[in-house]
Amino acid sequence: TAKTLGVTPPCSIQGDFSLIDRKSEENGVAEAASPYNENVGFMSYNALAGGMLTGKYMDKPAALDNNDRAKIMEALENPRGRMDELGWSQTLYRYRTEAAQEAIVEYSKIA
């Protein structure tokens, strides 16, 4: 740790965190950031889950999730967000699970 090395400790941690991706609470990052431990701020990264929590992919699927070639090309040429970009959308597979999709639908009802 920074204390052991005698160097300035970090002032914040940025982690992947949203309503449907709360691993930072489960894997110890939030606890490590607490005042009891390292006392650093925690900044959410990807808070809107690659745009999934905005609802923009509910009626019109993301490029990777679409079966219509013309619509895939349209989405790739005019991306609405990360889910319409092949590189990013392939890394955001966790938002395509049945549980994530159900959570997104439920969230959209109250948002």
N, C-alpha and C positions, 0 to 999 in steps of 0.2 A: 504494500500500500504506500501511498504518498507519505504517510506519517513515518513509516519504517525507513523510507529513503530520504526523509528530511527535505522533501520538495513540496511545492505548493499543490494542494489537492484540487481535484476538479470542482467546479462550481455548479455544474449541472450534468444531467444524463438525458439523452434523447432516446426514447424507445418507441417501438411500434405499439400503439395503444389506441383502441377505439371501443365503441359499444359492443362490437362483435369480435374483438381481438384483445383480450385482457391478460395475455400471458405475463406481462410485467408484474402483475399482482401475484401470479402463481410461481414464477421462477426466481423470486427473491430480489428483483431489481427495486421494486417499491420499498421493500424493507431495508435494503442497503442504502437507499437514498434518505431514509428517515433521520430525524435529528438524533435519535439514539445511536445510530451507526455512523454513516459518513456525512450526514447533514448537507446533502446537495439537492438542488432543485431537479424536478423531473419534468421534461418537456415531451409532450406527445408528438409522435411522428405518425403520419398516415391516419389522422384522427377521423377522416371521413371514409376510411376503408377503400381507398382507391376510387372514390366517387360513388361507391355502392350505397352509402347512407344518404346520398342526396336524392335518390329515387330515379335518377336519370336513366338507369339501365333496366327499370322494371317493365316498361312498356315496349321498349326497343332494346333487344339484347346487345351486349358488347360484341365486338367483332369476333372474338374467339368463340363465343357461345352461339353464334348465328349459323344457320344451315344454308342460308340464301347467299350465293356467291356475290351477287350484285350488291346486296346490303353489307356484306363483309368489306368489299372494296370501298363502298361509300363511307363506312365507318373508319377505315384505315386512312382514307384521303382527307376526311374531316373529323378527326377524333374529338370526342366529347370529353375525354379525360384519359387517365392511365389504362383503363380497361379496354380502350379501343386501340392501344398501341401494343403490337405483338410482344415486344420485349418485356414490358412491364406486366401486361395481362397474364403472361405465363407464370410470373412469380406470385401473382395474387390468387392462386388456386384456392386458398383457404376460404375465400368469400363465395365460392361456388358450391360449397357443401350444402346439403339439405338443411342442416341446422342453421347455417348462416343465412340462407335464403329465407327461411321462416322468420328469423329474427329481423331481417330487413323489412319484410312485409309488416310485421307487428310494429316495428319502429315507425314506419311510414304512416301508420294509422294515428299516431299520437304527435308526430312532428309537425 
